Amino acid sequence: MEDTALVGDAVMVSTMTTSLADVAASGATLRAFLHGLPGVDRVGADQRAATLGTRSIKTTAKAKAIDLAISMVDLTTLEGADTAGKVRAMCTKAVRPGGDAPKVAAVCVYPDLVAVAAEAVRGSGVKVASVATAFPSGRSSLEVKVSDTALAVAAGADEIDMVIDRGAFLSGDYLKVFEEIVAVKAACGDAHLKVILETGELATYDNVRRASWLAMLAGADFIKTSTGKVSPAATLPVTLIMLEAVRDFRDATGRQVGVKPAGGIRTTKDAIKHLVLVNETAGDDWLTPEWFRLGASSLLNDLLMQRQKLATGRYAGPDYFTLD
Amino acid sequence: MSRLSVRKTYKLYIGGAFPRSESGRSYPVTSPKGEFLANASRASRKDARDAVVAARKAFPGWSGATPYNRGQILYRVAEMLEGRRAQFAEELAQSGQGGKKAALEAVDATVDRLVWYAGWSDKIASVHGAANPVAGPYFNLSSPEPTGVVAIVAPADPLLGLVSVVAPVIVTGNTCVVVASEPSPLAAITLAEVLATSDLPGGVVNVLTGRQAELAPWLAAHMDVNGLDLTGVADADLALQCEQAAAENLKRVLRPVQEDWTADPGIGRMTRFLETKTVWHPVGI
């Protein structure tokens, strides 16, 4: 099943490479390219993800996986009730999650709290990510989205998580989505751009594949599954399809793009399933915090509890870890 | 034409559902004479972990319910048990707990025990709490609060003993994980069927069957368990090991005791798993 999919993709890529540079020349060429991508075998993708999810990771491998997962976490707080104090507390935890656990990859906050977060993590190596572009719905004008991005970058964000215009995408206006990503990428400057596809609203796996390619063609440094505000958020099959997309994109263009599943990943088991998926789909080039992130808030505590269980041999309890 | 008898599969009771053991294991349960009765699930440490998660999840709702409501639900359990009197009596007689008559008496005593504890739900605070006289313009009130998740190793008496250790723990608002008697666990699972149909929220009582020596140490060491009732532990070494493990997060521990389950229970088992909260409130404001 997977072999045939591979062959299909390889054929597709070889016929496309020549024209990849100018697929965005017009709405029509972009549309032709995205609709020319091979369809996703829904049953096959679900089954493949489920099979990989049964892989058993124990003892030393599990200890390694937990530490790797911690170092990949984008510790996130995106609530209307966020305060500077809450963000500072979260940043402290991001830098020192507890015991000898490694620091997380980044903290992710709203643009107006970027300055607070940047101050709190300064010098620690933890990156500051900020959602922008009228997050989470993305329903605003391009000017507002660009200035939202510029605000976050000016406040010190290292990474920008933008949302695509799902309305435009679903109604087939791919060029609008493409141009928005290009404009936001330009506003990012040196900051990395993560493009949120919000797969829970894209309806089909075919659309997930198309949106992934669209974002990568437009210059995304990362593609991210979800905002975390829509259910279902990051599911294994969706992450699988996005990992296939970044793998095929690198084969076609030589440029590596990262993947970030976000939302709904709450347990160590979920996190380890995602790591298995990365290793088996994209390969271990992606198995570093530079190229794979886990967007989460409550996941970190579960990882720390499992870590403590491995260290002490007794089941850990949430009473002994910070509240999120 | 004779019909095939439909035999019951004895499973675990975790979070209001009846799952098989995660490990897929089971063990044969026999009567004291050695006759085969049924296969019971042999729970693993991961089942124990899942049960603690379920108990923790149920705790806010159950401890937050009014004592009156908890009492009503315990009465309801007693009602449902009364309705299944014959079934329990037969099961107890089969597993060799005396004759038919003794078994019926044990079931009746169990129903009475539930009713007795149900009545305590809204009275324990009056008896065990206090309005303390203090040298200042304050009301000083002490009230008993449930301690949290309690792990119970049930005694050998399969029904009366089991209910006599579970009812006092849950009536005050705790939730529990019970390791049923190892040689005779079947009544515990049948009791779980009663609990599941008695408006008792899922996860308040979780029943595990299997090896005591395999499960008890994991529960004793679990950092998310707040109390440990070792009543059913006959092995002194195991009891010591559990007590030592329980010290890590200062669990409230009830040491193994020989008890006559037919005697008046007293309130000791309820108060063992209560914590006292004292509030100072200024007078005249």
Interface residues (C-beta under 8 A of the other chain):
Chain A: G313 R314 Y315 A316 G317 P318 D319 Y320
Chain B: R49 V52 W218 A221 H222 M223 D224 V225 A245 E248 N249
